């Protein structure tokens, strides 16, 4: 299922459950922000420890993700 479908399903679920949208929106924003700051901190520490090797590993991971998406779109 495409990611857009998930977001549509979540929004529709909130509407059907008659949930006030502000609380989940704020909580999702706060948690996402905290996790992003944590990831930045971890990335800085790993960058200092592993330097150029970590950049190469990160690049290879991005190439793998891109290749996987391309393969799944064309051949699946």
N, C-alpha and C positions, 0 to 999 in steps of 0.2 A: 504494500500500500504506500503510495507516495506520502511524503511528509506533509504536504498541503492537506491531504485527507485526514491526517491525525489532528491537525489544528482545527479543521472544520468540525471533526467529531468532538473535540474537547469543547469548543464553543457551543455546539448544539447541545451537548450534555449539560453544560452550565445553564443554558436557557431552559431546558426541560426540567431540571431540578430546582429551578427558581432560586439559584444561588446569586448572591450579591457579587458582581464581577470584580469589585474593587479589592476585596481581601485576597482572593487568589492571584490577582494581577500583581499586587504589591509583594506578596510572598514569593511569587515566581521571580520577580525582579530582584528582590533582596538576595535570594538564594543564588541566582545566576551571577549577580555581582560578586558575592563572597567567593564562589567557586572560581570565578575569573581571577580575582586577586590572589587566591591561593595558587592557582596555576602559574600566574606570573612570577610569584615568589619562588616556587619550585623550579621554574624554568631558569630563573636567574642563578640559583644555586647550582643547578646541573650544568649550566653554561660555564660557570667558573671552574667546576670540577673537571668537565670533559672537553670543553672548548670546541675546537673545529670538528671533532668526531661526532659530537651531538648534532651539529648542523647538518652533517652528511646523513646521519640516521634520520633526522627530521625530514630532510629532502626525499630520502628513499621512501619513507612512510607516505608522504604526499603523492609521490609518483605512483605508489601502489594503490592508494585510494582512488586517484584519478583513473588509473588503468582499469580498476575494478568497476567503477561507474560506467566507463566507456564500454567495457565488455558486456556488462549487464544490459545496457541500453540497446546495443546492437545485436546481441546473440541470445538474449533470454526472452 
